[in-house]
Each structure stands twice: as structure tokens, then as C-alpha cells.
Amino acid sequence: MKRKKYYIIWIEGLEYKGGEKIKNITDRGFDYTLEMTKALRIRERDIPLMKNLMKRFGIADWVINESSSRTFIPTSYVPKGTLYKF
């Protein structure tokens, strides 16, 4: 059976050791976490929607750009309460 793929949004440059991951989406932007288990997950089909939100909230283009393969980290593990539904 094929496992579903989800993505963690890793923002490089905010925290030099572990990199900050998006934890929550608010009206004013994003909340961040350093803990992988608390990081927000999205479905692959929602990546374009997330990129639009990231642009809207002022995340740099080099982070959002397709060449930034380290921004959307694939995972199959989704702890309860971490999957974002658009």
C-alpha cells in the first residue's frame, strides 16, 4: 500500500541550528516552532495555496521558489492536529 505524502514547511534562515517550521497560520502571518512533531503539515495538492499565503505574508521569494527544495519537506507522519485544511 502506498503511503500518503504530506509536507512540512521549513523556513531556512530564521534559526541557524534547526530551522524554524511553520506551526500555525494566523491572520497576521505564521507562528513557528523548532519541534518537528509540532510542525504544520499540508497535502501535496495544497503547496500552491501555501506558496500564495507565504508570498502574502512576506516570506522571501528565494524560500518559496521551486529551486528551494528544502522548504517543503516530505513526510508520511502526521501527528494529530498538525494537518492544515485549506
Secondary structure as UniProt FT lines:
FT   STRAND          6..11
FT   TURN            12..13
FT   TURN            16..18
FT   STRAND          20..25
FT   STRAND          30..33
FT   HELIX           36..38
FT   STRAND          41..43
FT   HELIX           44..46
FT   HELIX           47..56
FT   TURN            57..58
FT   HELIX           61..64
FT   TURN            66..67
FT   TURN            69..70
FT   STRAND          72..75
FT   TURN            80..81
//
